[in-house]
């Protein structure tokens, strides 16, 4: 017999038992749809998480105050132990440091006319923009002259600009941060949420010395004090060595004895990025593995149906053997029927899964990420399940004794 004849006979048999075939196909269809949906949603979520992580910047270290000891007593964490001079020393003496941006911050009310909004006010330097990958959507960043002279200029995040000005133009307008007037010179491009869920666009950037003198008052607490600093590296492959070099420089700056712990904390943002990416990949893999169990359940139902079919068609098998059909013909006939069931179920599951992915992506507002490889994997898995599930019933049918098969009825 030709394979075309096998196929037409298989399709005819499936059509003859439409209800039973539909219920069998349904199991495979749900399994494939589950796999496609999980892989698609997982890939879309992973892409979204990676975008948020990348928005933090590349090749970064984040330095913040730690616990400070005085007279054997630990002071409160976040005591301003870091200074601008510390960061300048790091920039000067650590070879792998490309640039650095010290920063201070405070939450304050921003006012324009009758509109007001409580936002994060961050004082920083011009180096902060390339380090964190911030781009200007409107206007400009503050100049070096404005930094040095502590001018009252501000760059608004997209959220702050929208809350104060709506769809209006913010550049050149005068806002108040607390009671201090500031001229808006720029608006940042939207970045969206950070990996922790915080709104990165809900901020106002002003020159570092302006913030320290007029908003936060750190200059009265400790000369040059800052809250944290971002460090951008030249070679990310030397992160561990760079961290050690920074520790040496800062401990020397702070005159910390060998027996005392650091009064600062260095966080490797690159490692955090890699960890989050790996965690997302692992979660997608395990979810897909759980979804694949439904394919196994569908395969068991196919095997059950094919075993029932062998018992029902025992006389037919005997007649075919009597007129010259070989064991191979019988085996191929049942095997192709099982493969047809899984193929129909697999194609239907692909269509259903793609529809679900598009729907979920629109509801959750993330990009649809379905690759051809994912579709081939899902369909190939369904076909493999069909072959494995149909193999035993096919072998059982091919080994029936033709004489006993004819007497069976």
N, C-alpha and C positions, 0 to 999 in steps of 0.2 A: 504493500500500500504506500501511496505517496503521502508526504506530510500535509499537502493541501487537503487530501481526503480525510486525514486524521482531524484537521482543523474544522472542516465543514461538519463532520460527524459530532465533534465536541460541541460546537455552537448549536447544532440541532438538538442535542441532548439537554443542553443548558436551557434552551428555549422551551423544551417540552416540560421541564420541571421548573417553571418560572419562579414560583413562590419560594421553593426550597433554595434555588440558586440565588435569589435576591437576598434572602436572609444570610446565606453563606458569604456573599459578596459584601454585605453590610459590615461584617466584622473586619474584613481587610480594609474596607473604605475608611472606617473610623480609625483604624490603626495608622494608616498612611496619613490621614488628615491630622492626627495627633502629632505624628513625627514632624510633618512639614510645619505645622503651626508652632510647635515648640522651638524648632530650629530657627524659623523665621523671626519669631518674637524674641528669642534669645539673641540672635545676631543683631537685630535692631536695637535692643536694649544695650547690648555690648557696645555698639557703635555710639550710642548716645552717652553712655558712661565714659567712654574713651574721649569723646569730644569735650565733656566737662572736665575730665582730668587734664587733658591737653591745654585747656583754657587757663590752668594754673601757671603754665609756662614750662619750658624745657630745661633740663640740666640744672635744676635748682637745689640750693640748700636754704633752709629757713632757720634763722638763729633768733632765739628769744631768751629772756631772762629765766634763770632757774631759781634755786634756793640759795639765799645768801646767809652766811654765818657771821655773827659779830659777837665776840666774847663768849663763844661756845653756844650761842643761842641762834636757832634758825629763824630768820625773818620770813615774812609772808612771801610766797611765790609771786612772781611778776613784779617784785620790787625792781625799780629801774637800775639794773646793774650794767646795762649796755649803754655805750655812748657812741656818738658820731666818730670820735677819735679811735675807738675800738675797731669800727668798721673800716676806717681809713687805714689802720695798721694791717688789717686782714688783706685789704686790697693791695697794699704795698709789699707785704712780705710773703704772701702765699702765691706761688707761681701760677697755679692752675685757676686762680680767680680771674674771670674775665671782667666782671663789673659787679657793683654792689649798690643796693639802695636801702638806706636806713629809713625807718618810718615811725610815726607816732599816730595815735588814733583816739577818737572820743566820739560818743554818740551825742548829737546836738540837734536842735530844731532849726530847720532851714525855712526861711520865710521869703515869699515874694507877693507883695500886695496882700490880698485876702487869703492866699493859699499858703499852707505850711505843711512841713513833712519832717518827721524825725528820721535822720539818716546817720550813717557812719561817716564821720569826717576824718580823712586820712591826710596827714602831712608827709610828704615824701619828696624825692628829688626827680629830676628828669630821667635818670637811669631806670626808674621804676617801670616806665612805659615799655621799653624793649624787653626788659627782663620778664615781665608778665604777659607780654604779647598784646598790650592794649593799643588800640588804634583810635584815632580821632575821627569821629563821624562829621562833626561840624566845628569850625573855628580852628584853634591851635592849642598846643600845650604851652605851659608857661615857660618863659625864657630864662636863661642863666642869670641875666640881670635882675629879673623879678625874684629869683631864688635868693640871690645874695642880699638884696635890699628888703627881703621879707614883705613883698608887695601883697596886697589883698586881692588876689585873683583866684578864680576857682574854675575847675573842670568838673562838669556834672556827669554822673552815670545816667544811663538811659531811663532808669526808673525814676530818679529824682527829677530829671528834665520833664518827663511826662506828667508827674504829679504836680509840679509847679506851673508848667507852661502849657500842658496839654499838647496840642499839635502846633502850638505857636513857636516862634523863633526865640531861642534863649540867649544867643550870642549878643554881648554888649549890654545885657540887662544887669541890674544891680539887685542882688539878693542879700539877705541878712542871715548870718550864722550866729545864733544867739542875738547879741546886740551889735555885732560888728558887720559893717557892710562889705560885700565882696563883689567884684565885677566878674561876670561869667565870660570866659574867653574860649571855652571849648565844651563839646559834648562827646562822650565816649561812645564807640560802637558797642552794640549789645553783645554780652557774653552769656547770659542766662545763668542757670543755677550752678553752684559749685557741687562737687561730689557729695558733700554733706547736706545739700539742700538749701544752703544760704543763697540769697540773691546777690550775685556779684555786681549787678548794675545799680544797687542801692547804696551808692557812695558818692562823696564829694572829695575830689583831690585838690589840695592846696599846697603851696611850697612848704617845705619842712620847717624852716625857721618861723614862717608866719604862724603855723600851727602851734609851735612850741611857745611863742611869745604871746599870741593873741587869743588862742582858743583853749589850749590844754594847760599851759603854765608850767611845763616841765622844766623850763629854764630856771625857775625858782627852787625846784627840788634838788636838781643836780645838774651842773653845767654839761651841756651836750647830751643829756639823757635821751634815750629813744626806747620805744616799746619792742621793736623787732627789726630784722633786716632780711632782705632777700639777697642771696648770693648766686650769681650765674657763673657756671664753670666753663672752661674752655674745652676740656677733655672729660666727658662723663665716665670714661673707663678708669679714671684715677680718683673716684669719689672717696674711697676709704682713706687713701693717703691724704687727700685734701682735708678731710674732716680732722685727721690727726694733726695736720699742720695748723689748722684754724684753732684747735684746742690749745696747742703750744703757744700761739700768738696771744690768744685771749687770756690764758692763765698768766702769762708774763705781764700783760697789760694790767691785770687785776691784782697782781702780786699775791697769787694764791699759793700757799705752802703745798708741798708734795702730799702731805697727809690729809688735805682738805679736798672735798669734792668740787666739781665745777659749779660756778654760780650762773651758768648759762646752759641752754639746751640747743643742740644742732639736730634738726630734722632733715632727713634725706627725702625730698619730695619725689625724686626720680624713683626711689624704691617703692614709695607709696603708689605711684602711677603703675608700676609693673605689678605690684601685688593686687591692685584692683582689677587690672586687665586679666591677670591669671585667675582670680576668683570668679570673674564673670564667665570666662571660658569654661571653668570647671562646673559652674552651676548649669550652663547650657548643656554640657555633655551629660550630666547626671539626669537632667530633666528629659533629654532626648532618650536616654536609656530607659527611664520609667515609661515614657510614651511608647517605646518599642515593645514593651510587654504586651500591649494590646495587639500588636502584629502576631505575637506568639499565640495569643488566645484565638485570633482569627485563623491561624494555621491549624490549631487543634480542631476547630469547627470544620475546616475543609477536610481534614483527615477523617473525621467522623462521618461526614456526608459521603465521602468516596468509599468508605468501608460499607456503608449502607447500600450504596450503588452497586458494589460488587455482589452483595447478597441478592439484591433485586434482579440483577442482570446475569445471574449464573447460567440460565438456559441460553441466553443470547451469546454468552461467551462460548458455551459448548457448541452451538450452531456454527459460530465463526471458525472455531477450531476444526469442526467437521468438514467445512468447505475449503480448508487450506490456510487459514490464518495462523501465523506463527506466534510463538511466545512473545517475540519482539513487537508484533503488531498489536497484541492485546495490551502489553505493557505501555507502549507509546500512546495508545488511544486513551487510557485512563490518566496517564501522566499529562498529556496535553489538555485534557478536560480540567484537571486541577490547575494547570498553568493559566488557562483561559479565565477561570474564576478569579484567580489572584490578579491577573493583568487588568481585567475589567474593574475589579475593586480598587486596584492601585491607581488607575487613571482617574476614577471617580474621586478617590481620596485626595489626589493631587489638586483637582479642581476645587474641592471643598476646602482643603487646607489653605490654598492660595487666597480664596475668598475670606476665610477667617483671619488670615494674617493682615490683609488689607484693611479689614474692618477694625481689628484691634489696633493697628497702627494709627488709623485715623482717630479712634477714640482716645488713645494715649498720646498722640502727637509725637511719634518718632518715625524715622524713615523705614520703609519696607526694605528688608535685606534678605532677599531670596536669591541664592546663587544656583546656577545650573547644576553644580556639584551636589547641592542639597536635594534637588529634585531627583537626580539620577540615583543618589543614595537611597532615598525613600522608595522609589519605584523598583530599584534593584533588590532592596530588602524584601519587598512584597513578592517579587518573582522568586527569590530564593526560598521564602517561606512556602510558596505554592509548590515548588519542586520537591522540597524536603517532605512536605505534608502529603503530597500525592504519590511519593515513591513507594511507600510500603503497600498501600492499597493496589497500586499498579503491579507490583511484584506478586502480590497475593493473587490477583486476577490472572496474571500470565501463567501461574503455576497450577491452576486448577486442572484436574484430570478431565478431559473432554467427555469421556463416557459417563463419569459420575455427574458432571455438570448437566448433561442431557437428561439423566435420570432424576435430577434434583426436583424438577417440577412435578 
